[in-house]
Amino acid sequence: MPWPKWTFATERGDFMPILVGVIFLLVSLPGFLLVLFAPDRNSGVIGTPLLVILGAGILIAAGFIVMGIRLCSDPGSFTYRLTHGRIFSR
């Protein structure tokens, strides 16, 4: 399956997806952990949808980070093989 082409990640070595992914992660992860481990007593109805939305933000952030590493890695390196699914090939 080919990876989608984004307008802000147009060429090899472009670090913008990593930057976007880290920002998404820094926004989503603290709220997710706070709602998961220290919920408020009166957050009954909103707790589960909020966890789903923040969890989706974490997954989107991970996708952007992987896409950024995929663009920035050099062919033959470990990160290139890891992000392209060629871990066990030489």
Wavefront OBJ file of the C-alpha trace (Angstrom):
o trace
v 0.000 0.000 0.000
v 1.547 3.333 -0.991
v 1.849 6.004 1.657
v -0.230 9.142 1.080
v 1.480 12.189 -0.376
v 1.092 15.325 1.717
v 1.678 18.868 0.536
v 3.929 19.736 3.475
v 6.125 16.632 3.015
v 7.158 16.896 -0.593
v 10.766 15.744 -0.741
v 13.285 13.520 0.945
v 14.769 14.918 4.131
v 11.714 17.002 4.999
v 11.297 17.063 8.792
v 7.879 18.778 8.925
v 5.891 15.549 9.607
v 8.108 14.839 12.623
v 7.459 18.344 13.928
v 3.686 18.029 13.432
v 3.677 14.569 15.057
v 5.596 15.751 18.113
v 3.238 18.698 18.560
v 0.193 16.393 18.283
v 1.806 14.049 20.800
v 2.617 16.839 23.257
v -0.969 18.077 23.050
v -2.727 14.698 23.280
v -0.607 12.551 25.595
v -0.789 14.563 28.866
v -4.560 14.917 28.651
v -4.965 11.230 27.806
v -2.847 10.140 30.766
v -4.592 12.559 33.108
v -8.081 11.385 32.118
v -6.964 7.751 32.231
v -5.216 7.723 35.622
v -6.735 10.661 37.535
v -10.298 11.261 36.338
v -12.468 13.837 38.022
v -15.372 12.533 40.113
v -17.943 14.343 37.964
v -16.521 13.400 34.542
v -18.666 10.294 34.070
v -20.273 10.895 30.666
v -17.490 12.851 28.988
v -14.611 10.609 30.128
v -14.913 7.814 27.551
v -15.409 9.997 24.438
v -12.545 12.202 25.575
v -10.283 9.161 25.914
v -11.252 8.060 22.401
v -10.548 11.487 20.889
v -7.221 11.889 22.692
v -6.243 8.306 21.816
v -6.969 9.049 18.156
v -4.721 12.109 18.451
v -1.932 9.924 19.799
v -2.343 7.477 16.902
v -2.310 10.318 14.354
v 0.822 11.714 16.010
v 2.535 8.318 15.820
v 1.643 8.100 12.132
v 3.137 11.525 11.435
v 6.304 10.667 13.341
v 6.739 7.400 11.437
v 6.122 9.211 8.140
v 8.718 11.835 9.086
v 11.288 9.228 10.055
v 10.510 7.459 6.800
v 11.277 10.634 4.831
v 14.409 11.558 6.781
v 16.117 8.164 6.961
v 18.901 7.172 4.589
v 18.559 4.005 2.490
v 20.276 1.065 4.158
v 20.081 2.454 7.693
v 18.235 0.732 10.526
v 15.528 3.386 10.671
v 14.957 3.063 6.920
v 14.556 -0.703 7.206
v 12.323 -0.310 10.270
v 9.942 2.199 8.682
v 9.814 0.432 5.303
v 9.118 -3.020 6.762
v 12.462 -4.530 5.774
v 13.770 -5.352 9.238
v 15.195 -8.790 8.520
v 16.660 -8.154 5.062
v 20.262 -7.171 4.558
l 1 2 3 4 5 6 7 8 9 10 11 12 13 14 15 16 17 18 19 20 21 22 23 24 25 26 27 28 29 30 31 32 33 34 35 36 37 38 39 40 41 42 43 44 45 46 47 48 49 50 51 52 53 54 55 56 57 58 59 60 61 62 63 64 65 66 67 68 69 70 71 72 73 74 75 76 77 78 79 80 81 82 83 84 85 86 87 88 89 90
